[in-house]
C-alpha cells in the first residue's frame, strides 16, 4: 500500500512540476516550419496554433475517442475483465479534458464515470491522466456484510467517490489511430484498485 501511495504522490509531483511552465510559459522557441503555415486557420484545423500540441502529443487532433479492454484488480478479489470508453478534447498545447467510463464485470460489478484531465509532458508520446468522479458498486455476491437469500454473503449497492491517476503511452497506427497500453490506480472507499489494459484510440 505504501508503494501505491508513493506512485500517486510521484504522479502529482510530476504534474505540478510541469504545469507552471505549460500554463505560464508560452515562450518556447517556434518550430522552423511555423512560418510556412502562418496563414492557416486557427483552432480546429492544422496550422500554426497546433504546432506545439503536435510536438508534445504527437498528433494534431482536437478530439479523441477510445475503447479500452483490460482487467481490474481489487484486494480480496480475482482480476476481472474490464472495458471502457474515453473521450478527450484538447484545451491547450499539452492538456486535454474529457470523460471516462469503465465497467468491471465478474465478481466486482463496478461502473465508473469521471471527468478527466490529460497531460503530455513532452517525453515521447507519454500521457498522464487524473480523474475524479463516482463508482457505482452493484451489490456483490461475496465479501460483504449482509446475508444473501442463498445463505452466502452479499453486500449492498453503493455509490462512492473515486479519484484516479493513470499513465499511458501512445503508439501511432496510421494518421488517425493509436494503441495505448495504460495503467491506472483508483482510490475509492479507502481502497486502492489497479486497472490496466490497452486502448484503441481514434483522433479527429
C-alpha positions as CSV (number, residue, x, y, z in Angstrom):
1,X,0.0,0.0,0.0
2,X,2.9,2.3,0.8
3,X,4.3,1.8,-2.7
4,X,1.0,2.6,-4.3
5,X,0.7,5.8,-2.4
6,X,4.2,6.7,-3.4
7,X,3.3,6.2,-7.1
8,X,0.3,8.6,-6.6
9,X,2.4,11.2,-4.9
10,X,5.1,11.0,-7.5
11,X,2.5,11.4,-10.3
12,X,1.1,14.5,-8.7
13,X,4.6,15.9,-8.2
14,X,5.3,15.4,-11.9
15,X,2.2,17.2,-12.9
16,X,2.9,20.1,-10.5
17,X,6.4,20.3,-11.8
18,X,5.5,20.7,-15.4
19,X,2.2,22.5,-15.1
20,X,3.6,26.0,-14.3
21,X,5.8,26.0,-17.4
22,X,2.8,25.0,-19.5
23,X,0.3,27.4,-18.0
24,X,2.6,30.5,-17.8
25,X,5.5,29.8,-20.2
26,X,4.3,30.4,-23.7
27,X,7.8,31.4,-24.7
28,X,9.1,28.2,-26.2
29,X,11.0,28.6,-29.4
30,X,8.8,28.3,-32.5
31,X,9.3,25.4,-34.9
32,X,11.3,26.1,-38.1
33,X,8.4,25.4,-40.4
34,X,5.9,27.5,-38.5
35,X,6.2,30.4,-40.9
36,X,5.0,28.2,-43.7
37,X,1.6,27.8,-42.1
38,X,1.2,31.4,-40.8
39,X,-1.8,31.9,-43.0
40,X,-3.5,28.6,-41.9
41,X,-6.8,28.7,-40.0
42,X,-6.7,28.8,-36.2
43,X,-8.1,26.2,-33.8
44,X,-9.7,23.1,-35.1
45,X,-7.6,22.8,-38.2
46,X,-3.9,22.1,-38.8
47,X,-1.9,25.3,-38.6
48,X,0.4,27.4,-36.6
49,X,-1.6,27.3,-33.4
50,X,-1.5,23.5,-33.4
51,X,2.3,23.1,-33.9
52,X,3.1,22.9,-30.1
53,X,0.4,20.4,-29.4
54,X,1.6,18.2,-32.3
55,X,5.1,18.3,-30.9
56,X,4.1,17.2,-27.4
57,X,1.2,14.9,-28.2
58,X,2.4,13.5,-31.5
59,X,-0.9,14.2,-33.2
60,X,-2.8,17.3,-34.3
61,X,-6.3,16.5,-33.3
62,X,-8.9,18.5,-31.3
63,X,-10.8,15.3,-30.3
64,X,-10.0,11.7,-29.4
65,X,-12.2,8.8,-28.6
66,X,-11.0,5.4,-27.3
67,X,-12.3,1.9,-26.5
68,X,-10.3,0.1,-23.8
69,X,-10.1,-3.5,-22.6
70,X,-8.2,-4.9,-19.7
71,X,-8.5,-6.0,-16.1
72,X,-9.3,-4.6,-12.6
73,X,-7.5,-6.0,-9.5
74,X,-9.0,-5.2,-6.2
75,X,-7.7,-6.6,-2.9
76,X,-9.5,-9.8,-1.9
77,X,-10.9,-10.4,-5.4
78,X,-9.7,-12.0,-8.6
79,X,-8.7,-9.8,-11.5
80,X,-11.9,-9.2,-13.5
81,X,-12.4,-8.3,-17.2
82,X,-12.9,-4.6,-17.7
83,X,-13.9,-2.5,-20.6
84,X,-14.2,1.2,-21.0
85,X,-14.9,4.3,-23.2
86,X,-12.9,7.5,-23.2
87,X,-13.3,10.9,-24.8
88,X,-10.8,13.8,-24.8
89,X,-10.8,17.3,-26.2
90,X,-7.7,19.5,-26.4
91,X,-7.8,22.6,-24.3
92,X,-4.2,23.7,-24.5
93,X,-0.9,22.6,-26.1
94,X,-0.3,19.8,-23.6
95,X,-3.6,19.5,-22.0
96,X,-6.9,17.8,-22.8
97,X,-10.2,17.5,-20.8
98,X,-12.6,14.6,-21.2
99,X,-14.7,11.9,-19.5
100,X,-14.1,8.2,-18.9
101,X,-16.4,5.3,-18.4
102,X,-15.2,1.9,-17.1
103,X,-17.1,-1.3,-16.3
104,X,-15.6,-4.2,-14.3
105,X,-17.6,-7.4,-14.6
106,X,-17.5,-10.7,-12.9
107,X,-17.5,-10.6,-9.1
108,X,-16.7,-6.8,-8.9
109,X,-19.6,-5.3,-11.0
110,X,-18.3,-1.8,-10.7
111,X,-19.2,1.1,-13.1
112,X,-17.1,4.2,-13.1
113,X,-17.8,7.6,-14.7
114,X,-15.5,10.5,-14.1
115,X,-14.4,13.8,-15.8
116,X,-10.7,13.7,-16.6
117,X,-7.6,15.8,-17.3
118,X,-4.8,14.5,-19.5
119,X,-1.3,15.9,-19.7
120,X,1.6,15.3,-22.2
121,X,4.9,16.1,-20.5
122,X,6.8,16.0,-23.8
123,X,8.5,12.7,-23.1
124,X,7.8,11.0,-26.4
125,X,4.1,10.1,-26.6
126,X,3.8,9.6,-22.8
127,X,0.5,10.8,-21.4
128,X,-0.6,11.3,-17.8
129,X,-4.2,11.3,-16.5
130,X,-6.1,12.4,-13.4
131,X,-9.8,11.9,-12.9
132,X,-12.3,12.4,-10.1
133,X,-15.8,11.0,-10.3
134,X,-18.1,8.3,-8.9
135,X,-18.0,4.5,-8.8
136,X,-21.3,2.7,-8.7
137,X,-20.8,-0.5,-6.8
138,X,-23.5,-3.1,-7.7
139,X,-24.0,-5.4,-4.7
140,X,-21.5,-8.3,-4.8
141,X,-22.0,-12.0,-4.1
142,X,-19.0,-12.3,-1.7
143,X,-17.0,-10.2,0.7
144,X,-19.9,-8.2,2.1
145,X,-21.7,-7.9,5.4
146,X,-25.3,-8.9,4.6
147,X,-26.6,-12.4,4.2
148,X,-28.0,-13.3,0.8
149,X,-31.1,-15.4,0.1
150,X,-28.8,-18.3,-0.7
151,X,-27.0,-18.4,2.6
152,X,-23.8,-16.8,1.4
153,X,-22.7,-13.3,2.0
154,X,-23.5,-10.3,-0.2
155,X,-23.1,-6.6,0.2
156,X,-25.4,-3.7,-0.9
157,X,-25.2,-1.4,-3.9
158,X,-23.5,1.8,-3.1
159,X,-22.0,4.9,-4.9
160,X,-18.5,6.1,-3.9
161,X,-16.3,9.0,-4.7
162,X,-13.3,7.9,-6.9
163,X,-10.0,9.5,-7.7
164,X,-7.9,8.0,-10.5
165,X,-4.2,8.5,-11.5
166,X,-3.1,7.0,-14.8
167,X,-0.2,6.7,-17.3
168,X,-0.2,5.5,-20.9
169,X,2.0,5.6,-24.0
170,X,0.5,6.2,-27.5
171,X,1.8,4.0,-30.3
172,X,0.6,5.6,-33.6
173,X,-1.2,3.5,-36.2
174,X,-1.6,5.4,-39.4
175,X,-2.8,9.0,-39.4
176,X,-5.8,8.8,-37.0
177,X,-5.5,5.6,-34.9
178,X,-3.3,4.7,-31.9
179,X,-2.7,1.8,-29.5
180,X,-2.2,2.9,-25.8
181,X,-1.1,0.5,-23.1
182,X,-2.2,2.0,-19.8
183,X,-2.1,1.6,-16.1
184,X,-4.5,3.3,-13.6
185,X,-4.6,3.5,-9.9
186,X,-8.0,4.2,-8.3
187,X,-8.5,5.5,-4.8
188,X,-12.1,4.6,-3.8
189,X,-13.8,3.7,-0.4
190,X,-10.4,3.7,1.4
191,X,-9.1,1.1,-1.0
192,X,-6.5,1.2,-3.8
193,X,-7.6,-0.6,-7.0
194,X,-5.4,-1.3,-10.1
195,X,-6.9,-1.0,-13.6
196,X,-4.8,-1.9,-16.6
197,X,-5.2,-2.7,-20.2
198,X,-4.9,-1.3,-23.7
199,X,-7.0,1.3,-25.5
200,X,-7.6,1.8,-29.3
201,X,-7.9,5.5,-30.0
202,X,-9.2,7.5,-32.9
203,X,-8.5,11.2,-33.4
204,X,-10.5,13.7,-35.4
